[in-house]
Amino acid sequence: MCPVGLGEPSGRYLSVVEREQIAVWWAAEVGIREIARRLGRSAGTISRELDRNRCSRRAGGPGMYLASVAQEKAEMRARRPKPRKLATCLSLRREVQNRLIERHSPEQIAARLRLEFGEDAEMRVSHETIYRSLYVQGKGGLRRELTQCLRTGRAVRKPHRKADERRGRIPGMINISERPAEVADRAVPGHWEGDLIIGKDNATAIGTLVERATRFVMLLHLPAGHGAEHVEAAMITAMAGLPATLRQTLTWDQGKEMANHAAIATATDLDIYFCDPHSPWQRGTNENTNGLLRQYFPKSTNLGFYGPGYLDNVADELNRRPRKTLGFKTPAEALHELLTQSPNQPSVATTG
């Protein structure tokens, strides 16, 4: 049980919320083991997090831990290309390819390699890694035509999942891995991240949209509920007021409120991408924005109390707040600057 009310750990990796808690407790000189106990994490996880992500002397003083800096470093490490074992270990790749040609299954190959090569770590590979190398472009090493040596002979892997699994609730999802590389650069406007902030007893919600390059915020009023049809209507209304250059992509988590994503994409001319499960860092800009919004919309409150005028005022206030990441420009200023870089570009209102 987590005594600070954070619940169970959010997954294999630390979340933004956990990093914020670490920053508060570390500044208060709480020990590593106590922080780990409060978060329900291992002491080793907290120790590694502090060692990797504490600030340099220039960035804020030796030993200081800032959640925003730590999250940015973690995201950079996650994006860094990592060498694939079957792409770099030629002897292992040769063994796997030869055995595939002999019609051995990936599971049989992985098991035989463990038997024949014992403790030689270089000659070990999981059957899942072999499948990924065969079916996923860029995963490294094995030629696509070797799929013909598998029992099924399929050129595309068939997913094995139950009908009621979360990943299967939204048909036609496009994964974030297929999102254009330009989105990560933040140099081009029009790429959005979105989510819901939920009120008391999951009964009410507010939709949040933030533009990645400028941190410009829009809020979706959802007075009748936050089901798929309500989110669809609110999203289409919000995006209708934007010029086409600001309607490029949207990244969301795999919440069922986006079940009508295809209709939203058609109506708004947005390409919509979905994060991996339990991966809030994949839309970290939106997560940080939702943290700021909790100043106005506290947890465990009835979010249906707030009308559209109040939501517009909150968005406007955030869009006029100077941001360090923008060189202390406001999101409204940054958005206006990007839009006016191109001649004859239509303007957009700077209110939420």
LINLIN-V132793 format. One record per helix or strand of 2 or more residues. SS is the DSSP state (helix for helix, strand for strand). FROM is the first residue (numbers start at 0). TO is the last residue. If there is no record, write none. Layout:
SS_FROM_TO + SS_FROM_TO
//
This chain:
helix_15_26 + helix_31_38 + helix_42_52 + helix_66_78 + helix_84_87 + helix_89_100 + helix_105_116 + helix_120_122 + helix_126_134 + helix_143_148 + helix_165_167 + helix_175_177 + helix_181_184 + strand_190_197 + helix_199_201 + strand_204_210 + strand_216_219 + helix_227_239 + helix_243_245 + strand_248_251 + helix_255_257 + helix_260_267 + strand_270_273 + helix_279_292 + helix_302_304 + helix_307_318 + strand_321_322 + helix_323_325 + strand_328_329 + helix_330_338
//
